[in-house]
Amino acid sequence: MSHNEAPIPLAFPDITDAEVDAVAAVMRSGRLSLGPRLGAFEQACAERAGRQYGVAVNSGTSGMHLCVKALGIGAGDEVVTTPFTFIATPNCVLFENARPVFADIDPETYNVDPGALDDAITNRTKALLPVEVFGNPAHFDEYERIANRRNLAMIEDCCEALGATLAGRPAGSFGDCGIFAFYPNKQITTGEGGMIVTDREDIRDLAVSLRNQGRATEAWLSHARLGYNYRLSDLSCALGEVQMSRLDDILAKRRRVAGLYDEALADLEAVRLPPMADRAKASWFVYVIRLADDFTRPDRDAIIQDLRGRGIGSSNYFVPCHTQPYMQERLGTREGDFPVTERIAARTLALPFFGGMTESQVGRVREALGEAIDARR
Ligand SMILES: *Cc1c(COP(=O)(O)O)cnc(C)c1O
């Protein structure tokens, strides 16, 4: 393996001249925020999620925060979620002084285990907040049934799952509301950005007001409630609108790369492929493999460092939320609480993954990974 080959990044956005032109047109228009691209981008995302309304915001995190607020979740309330997620998920519950309650994951899907989710519900539970980990829609119909049966609200953290479907239903269509995210490593990007999707007019109206300094009308200096500046600029919306128009193409390219990896890694005995049951209906956000149980966390970390040393992007995914020091301090959680999550989180790593990856790049990653694994045997 040559060390002077070009590095392969972990992620890379899929931007064409059409996106560049659309952003330039907004710049020339003089209308850089709250302009015509906002509604168009919202409409495109709502349609894709099979929802009535979209509310664009400046990040997935702010979108999720507004959903928590719009559902009236606050001090004394509990929200059941997964510890195997990006930290923004439980943080949005803590922003409102409510308590994230974790339930362990299903080792076959990496999404929260429906039985564990049900068991974690108490009389203080106000909502469920499950996550489509790595773009896998598994169990979302079951979570929705639990929410309905237990008379709870449900927020779908579909930040990693734009374009996925489960039994014909799109990601973003489960529960009361969902949130997509558009950081540059996501399937589509707006630079920074997020999108709430919902059929509930009350959630839509409150989110529109809260993202815009609590304004209730167009009157610029009239504020009906304590709000935020979570607006998404028209530059970002124009970028997102073109990305959405290309979504099927973008997802197909990513699925192709996932297929190349599936094939290239099939003979690596130490490696378990990403857990999507239906590889065509998942939305490929990252390509995360899992090492066999006889590998330790230090083994995994060394393999990541080894890959990076060869110019190949790699990262662990995720650190279990309940083991972050401030979470332990606030919630009283500790290592050992969620053994399935911990066993998997210690052995997962993301490989370079983006739609433009070539077969030869996948081959280079395969070769480097094989050598890195052998070096830890
Ligand atoms: C990306 C992501 C978010 C939101 O991220 P932002 O960076 O705030 O846009 C939330 N939850 C999950 C699971 C994510 O992957």
The ligand as an SDF file (V2000), in Angstrom:
LIG
                    3D

 15 15  0  0  0  0  0  0  0  0999 V2000
  -26.9470   15.0830   12.8370 C   0  0  0  0  0  0  0  0  0  0  0  0
  -27.8170   14.6440   13.9390 C   0  0  0  0  0  0  0  0  0  0  0  0
  -28.5710   15.5520   14.6890 C   0  0  0  0  0  0  0  0  0  0  0  0
  -28.5860   17.0480   14.4720 C   0  0  0  0  0  0  0  0  0  0  0  0
  -27.3800   17.5850   14.1840 O   0  0  0  0  0  0  0  0  0  0  0  0
  -27.0820   19.0960   13.8320 P   0  0  0  0  0  0  0  0  0  0  0  0
  -25.6000   19.0930   13.7320 O   0  0  0  0  0  0  0  0  0  0  0  0
  -27.5850   19.9400   14.9480 O   0  0  0  0  0  0  0  0  0  0  0  0
  -27.7450   19.4540   12.5480 O   0  0  0  0  0  0  0  0  0  0  0  0
  -29.4180   15.0410   15.6570 C   0  0  0  0  0  0  0  0  0  0  0  0
  -29.5110   13.7200   15.8940 N   0  0  0  0  0  0  0  0  0  0  0  0
  -28.7970   12.8250   15.1950 C   0  0  0  0  0  0  0  0  0  0  0  0
  -28.9840   11.3700   15.4840 C   0  0  0  0  0  0  0  0  0  0  0  0
  -27.9140   13.2590   14.2170 C   0  0  0  0  0  0  0  0  0  0  0  0
  -27.1890   12.3580   13.5380 O   0  0  0  0  0  0  0  0  0  0  0  0
  1  2  1  0
  2  3  1  0
  2 14  2  0
  3  4  1  0
  3 10  2  0
  4  5  1  0
  5  6  1  0
  6  7  2  0
  6  8  1  0
  6  9  1  0
 10 11  1  0
 11 12  2  0
 12 13  1  0
 12 14  1  0
 14 15  1  0
M  END
$$$$
